[in-house]
Amino acid sequence: MKSNVGGIDRVLRILVGVVLIALAATGTIGWWGWLGLVPLLTGLFSVCPMYSLLGMNSCPLKKNS
């Protein structure tokens, strides 16, 4: 699959995912915190299926040299 998550978007997804998973693991929030796996994985792999469906892309344009 083509990367469609870039830069700041990727970092924020990873941070949000890790925080949600940590809060769920410590019992601070309920089971829904494990949904943090979704932003974590989309950030790690730089691919968001929802972005593909909506035709969105946060990766910078590549210059042809």
N, CA, C and O atoms as a GROMACS GRO file, in nm:
protein
  260
    1MET      N    1   0.084  -0.118   0.000
    1MET     CA    2   0.000   0.000   0.000
    1MET      C    3   0.087   0.124   0.000
    1MET      O    4   0.199   0.123   0.051
    2LYS      N    5   0.034   0.229  -0.058
    2LYS     CA    6   0.105   0.355  -0.067
    2LYS      C    7   0.091   0.433   0.064
    2LYS      O    8  -0.017   0.437   0.123
    3SER      N    9   0.198   0.494   0.109
    3SER     CA   10   0.194   0.575   0.231
    3SER      C   11   0.104   0.696   0.210
    3SER      O   12   0.114   0.764   0.107
    4ASN      N   13   0.017   0.722   0.307
    4ASN     CA   14  -0.068   0.841   0.298
    4ASN      C   15  -0.074   0.917   0.431
    4ASN      O   16  -0.157   1.007   0.448
    5VAL      N   17   0.012   0.880   0.524
    5VAL     CA   18   0.020   0.948   0.653
    5VAL      C   19   0.164   0.997   0.669
    5VAL      O   20   0.258   0.917   0.664
    6GLY      N   21   0.181   1.126   0.686
    6GLY     CA   22   0.316   1.178   0.694
    6GLY      C   23   0.339   1.270   0.812
    6GLY      O   24   0.245   1.314   0.877
    7GLY      N   25   0.464   1.297   0.838
    7GLY     CA   26   0.512   1.395   0.933
    7GLY      C   27   0.443   1.403   1.067
    7GLY      O   28   0.440   1.308   1.145
    8ILE      N   29   0.388   1.522   1.093
    8ILE     CA   30   0.325   1.550   1.221
    8ILE      C   31   0.207   1.458   1.246
    8ILE      O   32   0.185   1.413   1.358
    9ASP      N   33   0.131   1.428   1.142
    9ASP     CA   34   0.015   1.338   1.153
    9ASP      C   35   0.060   1.203   1.207
    9ASP      O   36  -0.005   1.145   1.294
   10ARG      N   37   0.170   1.153   1.156
   10ARG     CA   38   0.223   1.023   1.197
   10ARG      C   39   0.266   1.024   1.344
   10ARG      O   40   0.232   0.933   1.420
   11VAL      N   41   0.338   1.126   1.384
   11VAL     CA   42   0.385   1.138   1.522
   11VAL      C   43   0.267   1.148   1.619
   11VAL      O   44   0.267   1.083   1.724
   12LEU      N   45   0.168   1.229   1.584
   12LEU     CA   46   0.051   1.244   1.671
   12LEU      C   47  -0.027   1.113   1.684
   12LEU      O   48  -0.074   1.080   1.793
   13ARG      N   49  -0.040   1.039   1.575
   13ARG     CA   50  -0.110   0.910   1.580
   13ARG      C   51  -0.038   0.813   1.675
   13ARG      O   52  -0.102   0.745   1.755
   14ILE      N   53   0.093   0.808   1.664
   14ILE     CA   54   0.171   0.717   1.749
   14ILE      C   55   0.157   0.757   1.896
   14ILE      O   56   0.136   0.672   1.981
   15LEU      N   57   0.169   0.887   1.926
   15LEU     CA   58   0.158   0.934   2.064
   15LEU      C   59   0.019   0.906   2.123
   15LEU      O   60   0.008   0.857   2.235
   16VAL      N   61  -0.084   0.937   2.047
   16VAL     CA   62  -0.221   0.914   2.095
   16VAL      C   63  -0.243   0.764   2.118
   16VAL      O   64  -0.303   0.725   2.218
   17GLY      N   65  -0.196   0.682   2.026
   17GLY     CA   66  -0.211   0.538   2.040
   17GLY      C   67  -0.143   0.485   2.164
   17GLY      O   68  -0.202   0.407   2.239
   18VAL      N   69  -0.021   0.526   2.187
   18VAL     CA   70   0.055   0.479   2.304
   18VAL      C   71  -0.012   0.525   2.433
   18VAL      O   72  -0.023   0.448   2.528
   19VAL      N   73  -0.056   0.650   2.437
   19VAL     CA   74  -0.122   0.702   2.558
   19VAL      C   75  -0.250   0.626   2.587
   19VAL      O   76  -0.274   0.586   2.701
   20LEU      N   77  -0.334   0.605   2.485
   20LEU     CA   78  -0.459   0.531   2.507
   20LEU      C   79  -0.434   0.388   2.555
   20LEU      O   80  -0.502   0.340   2.645
   21ILE      N   81  -0.338   0.322   2.494
   21ILE     CA   82  -0.306   0.184   2.534
   21ILE      C   83  -0.253   0.181   2.677
   21ILE      O   84  -0.291   0.094   2.755
   22ALA      N   85  -0.167   0.276   2.711
   22ALA     CA   86  -0.112   0.282   2.848
   22ALA      C   87  -0.223   0.307   2.950
   22ALA      O   88  -0.225   0.244   3.056
   23LEU      N   89  -0.316   0.396   2.919
   23LEU     CA   90  -0.426   0.425   3.011
   23LEU      C   91  -0.518   0.304   3.026
   23LEU      O   92  -0.568   0.278   3.135
   24ALA      N   93  -0.540   0.231   2.918
   24ALA     CA   94  -0.623   0.110   2.925
   24ALA      C   95  -0.552   0.001   3.004
   24ALA      O   96  -0.615  -0.069   3.083
   25ALA      N   97  -0.423  -0.013   2.985
   25ALA     CA   98  -0.346  -0.118   3.053
   25ALA      C   99  -0.338  -0.094   3.204
   25ALA      O  100  -0.332  -0.189   3.282
   26THR      N  101  -0.340   0.033   3.244
   26THR     CA  102  -0.332   0.064   3.387
   26THR      C  103  -0.470   0.071   3.451
   26THR      O  104  -0.481   0.090   3.572
   27GLY      N  105  -0.575   0.057   3.372
   27GLY     CA  106  -0.710   0.060   3.425
   27GLY      C  107  -0.765   0.199   3.448
   27GLY      O  108  -0.871   0.214   3.509
   28THR      N  109  -0.696   0.300   3.399
   28THR     CA  110  -0.741   0.438   3.416
   28THR      C  111  -0.867   0.464   3.334
   28THR      O  112  -0.958   0.533   3.378
   29ILE      N  113  -0.871   0.407   3.214
   29ILE     CA  114  -0.990   0.417   3.130
   29ILE      C  115  -1.036   0.276   3.097
   29ILE      O  116  -0.966   0.179   3.124
   30GLY      N  117  -1.152   0.266   3.040
   30GLY     CA  118  -1.211   0.134   3.010
   30GLY      C  119  -1.145   0.063   2.893
   30GLY      O  120  -1.039   0.101   2.844
   31TRP      N  121  -1.214  -0.042   2.850
   31TRP     CA  122  -1.165  -0.127   2.742
   31TRP      C  123  -1.145  -0.050   2.612
   31TRP      O  124  -1.062  -0.089   2.530
   32TRP      N  125  -1.219   0.057   2.593
   32TRP     CA  126  -1.212   0.132   2.468
   32TRP      C  127  -1.073   0.192   2.445
   32TRP      O  128  -1.040   0.229   2.332
   33GLY      N  129  -0.993   0.202   2.549
   33GLY     CA  130  -0.857   0.254   2.534
   33GLY      C  131  -0.772   0.167   2.444
   33GLY      O  132  -0.674   0.213   2.385
   34TRP      N  133  -0.810   0.039   2.434
   34TRP     CA  134  -0.735  -0.052   2.347
   34TRP      C  135  -0.757  -0.017   2.200
   34TRP      O  136  -0.684  -0.067   2.113
   35LEU      N  137  -0.855   0.067   2.171
   35LEU     CA  138  -0.873   0.115   2.034
   35LEU      C  139  -0.755   0.203   1.992
   35LEU      O  140  -0.741   0.238   1.875
   36GLY      N  141  -0.671   0.237   2.088
   36GLY     CA  142  -0.548   0.310   2.058
   36GLY      C  143  -0.456   0.232   1.965
   36GLY      O  144  -0.362   0.288   1.908
   37LEU      N  145  -0.483   0.102   1.950
   37LEU     CA  146  -0.404   0.023   1.856
   37LEU      C  147  -0.422   0.074   1.713
   37LEU      O  148  -0.330   0.066   1.632
   38VAL      N  149  -0.540   0.125   1.682
   38VAL     CA  150  -0.567   0.173   1.546
   38VAL      C  151  -0.477   0.291   1.509
   38VAL      O  152  -0.405   0.283   1.410
   39PRO      N  153  -0.478   0.402   1.587
   39PRO     CA  154  -0.387   0.510   1.549
   39PRO      C  155  -0.239   0.471   1.560
   39PRO      O  156  -0.157   0.520   1.483
   40LEU      N  157  -0.206   0.384   1.656
   40LEU     CA  158  -0.067   0.340   1.669
   40LEU      C  159  -0.022   0.268   1.543
   40LEU      O  160   0.084   0.299   1.488
   41LEU      N  161  -0.099   0.173   1.496
   41LEU     CA  162  -0.061   0.096   1.377
   41LEU      C  163  -0.062   0.180   1.251
   41LEU      O  164   0.026   0.166   1.166
   42THR      N  165  -0.161   0.268   1.236
   42THR     CA  166  -0.163   0.353   1.117
   42THR      C  167  -0.045   0.449   1.117
   42THR      O  168   0.008   0.483   1.012
   43GLY      N  169  -0.003   0.493   1.235
   43GLY     CA  170   0.116   0.579   1.244
   43GLY      C  171   0.244   0.504   1.216
   43GLY      O  172   0.332   0.555   1.148
   44LEU      N  173   0.255   0.382   1.268
   44LEU     CA  174   0.377   0.304   1.247
   44LEU      C  175   0.394   0.262   1.101
   44LEU      O  176   0.506   0.260   1.049
   45PHE      N  177   0.284   0.226   1.036
   45PHE     CA  178   0.292   0.180   0.898
   45PHE      C  179   0.270   0.292   0.795
   45PHE      O  180   0.282   0.268   0.675
   46SER      N  181   0.238   0.412   0.840
   46SER     CA  182   0.215   0.528   0.754
   46SER      C  183   0.105   0.507   0.651
   46SER      O  184   0.108   0.566   0.544
   47VAL      N  185   0.008   0.422   0.684
   47VAL     CA  186  -0.104   0.396   0.593
   47VAL      C  187  -0.234   0.402   0.673
   47VAL      O  188  -0.249   0.334   0.775
   48CYS      N  189  -0.327   0.484   0.625
   48CYS     CA  190  -0.458   0.493   0.689
   48CYS      C  191  -0.564   0.455   0.586
   48CYS      O  192  -0.585   0.527   0.489
   49PRO      N  193  -0.632   0.341   0.607
   49PRO     CA  194  -0.736   0.301   0.512
   49PRO      C  195  -0.846   0.405   0.495
   49PRO      O  196  -0.899   0.420   0.385
   50MET      N  197  -0.881   0.477   0.600
   50MET     CA  198  -0.986   0.579   0.591
   50MET      C  199  -0.940   0.694   0.500
   50MET      O  200  -1.019   0.746   0.422
   51TYR      N  201  -0.814   0.732   0.509
   51TYR     CA  202  -0.761   0.834   0.420
   51TYR      C  203  -0.774   0.788   0.275
   51TYR      O  204  -0.810   0.868   0.188
   52SER      N  205  -0.744   0.661   0.248
   52SER     CA  206  -0.755   0.609   0.113
   52SER      C  207  -0.899   0.617   0.062
   52SER      O  208  -0.922   0.657  -0.052
   53LEU      N  209  -0.995   0.581   0.147
   53LEU     CA  210  -1.136   0.587   0.108
   53LEU      C  211  -1.182   0.729   0.080
   53LEU      O  212  -1.263   0.753  -0.010
   54LEU      N  213  -1.130   0.824   0.156
   54LEU     CA  214  -1.170   0.963   0.141
   54LEU      C  215  -1.084   1.042   0.043
   54LEU      O  216  -1.110   1.158   0.015
   55GLY      N  217  -0.979   0.977  -0.009
   55GLY     CA  218  -0.890   1.043  -0.104
   55GLY      C  219  -0.799   1.146  -0.039
   55GLY      O  220  -0.756   1.241  -0.105
   56MET      N  221  -0.770   1.128   0.088
   56MET     CA  222  -0.686   1.222   0.162
   56MET      C  223  -0.542   1.172   0.165
   56MET      O  224  -0.515   1.054   0.144
   57ASN      N  225  -0.449   1.264   0.192
   57ASN     CA  226  -0.308   1.230   0.200
   57ASN      C  227  -0.238   1.340   0.278
   57ASN      O  228  -0.250   1.458   0.244
   58SER      N  229  -0.164   1.304   0.383
   58SER     CA  230  -0.090   1.405   0.459
   58SER      C  231   0.060   1.394   0.436
   58SER      O  232   0.139   1.461   0.503
   59CYS      N  233   0.099   1.309   0.341
   59CYS     CA  234   0.242   1.298   0.306
   59CYS      C  235   0.280   1.417   0.218
   59CYS      O  236   0.200   1.463   0.136
   60PRO      N  237   0.402   1.466   0.236
   60PRO     CA  238   0.448   1.575   0.150
   60PRO      C  239   0.465   1.525   0.006
   60PRO      O  240   0.493   1.407  -0.017
   61LEU      N  241   0.447   1.614  -0.088
   61LEU     CA  242   0.466   1.578  -0.229
   61LEU      C  243   0.613   1.551  -0.257
   61LEU      O  244   0.701   1.620  -0.207
   62LYS      N  245   0.638   1.450  -0.338
   62LYS     CA  246   0.774   1.418  -0.378
   62LYS      C  247   0.809   1.497  -0.503
   62LYS      O  248   0.729   1.503  -0.597
   63LYS      N  249   0.928   1.557  -0.504
   63LYS     CA  250   0.970   1.636  -0.620
   63LYS      C  251   1.036   1.544  -0.721
   63LYS      O  252   1.113   1.455  -0.685
   64ASN      N  253   1.006   1.565  -0.846
   64ASN     CA  254   1.070   1.488  -0.954
   64ASN      C  255   1.196   1.561  -0.994
   64ASN      O  256   1.189   1.674  -1.044
   65SER      N  257   1.311   1.499  -0.975
   65SER     CA  258   1.438   1.565  -1.009
   65SER      C  259   1.499   1.498  -1.129
   65SER      O  260   1.606   1.538  -1.174
   0.00000   0.00000   0.00000
